[in-house]
Amino acid sequence: MNDNLHSPQRRLIELRIEHADLDSLIDLMPLDLPRDDLALRRLKKRRLCLRDTIATLEARLSPPEPA
């Protein structure tokens, strides 16, 4: 059971959830006044990092395509 908690598939799901949460937060952030550009840039940078991590993990989990 402990293996399931740390499986790559579970990690991928957690990363996707975090990415979706950041998407929502970034979409709502410009509605707040005053606008915090530094915080917005940090959130976007974190979202980009998550996207790259998700892509890397997906590439490792998917079987290679035959030539």
C-alpha positions in Angstrom: 0.0 0.0 0.0 2.9 2.4 0.8 4.1 1.9 -2.8 0.8 3.3 -4.1 1.3 6.5 -2.2 4.6 7.2 -3.9 3.9 5.8 -7.3 4.7 7.9 -10.4 1.1 7.8 -11.5 0.0 9.3 -8.2 2.7 12.0 -8.4 1.4 12.8 -11.9 -2.1 13.2 -10.7 -1.0 15.5 -7.8 1.1 17.6 -10.2 -1.9 18.0 -12.6 -4.2 19.0 -9.7 -1.6 21.6 -8.5 -1.3 22.9 -12.1 -5.1 23.3 -12.4 -5.2 25.1 -9.1 -2.6 27.5 -10.2 -4.5 28.1 -13.5 -7.6 29.0 -11.5 -5.6 31.3 -9.2 -3.8 33.0 -12.0 -7.2 33.6 -13.8 -8.7 35.2 -10.7 -5.7 37.2 -9.6 -6.0 40.1 -12.1 -9.5 40.7 -10.7 -8.0 41.7 -7.4 -6.9 45.3 -6.9 -4.1 46.4 -6.5 -2.4 44.0 -8.9 0.6 42.2 -7.5 2.8 41.7 -10.6 5.6 40.0 -8.7 3.3 37.4 -7.2 1.6 36.8 -10.6 5.0 36.3 -12.3 6.0 33.8 -9.5 2.7 31.9 -9.9 3.2 31.7 -13.7 6.8 30.5 -13.3 5.7 27.8 -10.9 2.9 26.8 -13.3 5.4 26.5 -16.2 7.8 24.4 -14.0 4.9 22.1 -13.2 4.0 21.8 -16.9 7.6 20.8 -17.7 7.7 18.3 -14.8 4.4 16.8 -15.9 5.6 16.4 -19.5 8.9 14.8 -18.3 7.0 12.3 -16.1 4.5 11.5 -18.8 7.3 10.8 -21.2 8.9 8.4 -18.7 5.6 6.6 -18.0 4.5 6.2 -21.6 6.1 3.2 -23.5 8.3 4.1 -26.4 6.7 4.0 -29.8 8.0 1.4 -32.2 10.0 2.9 -35.1 
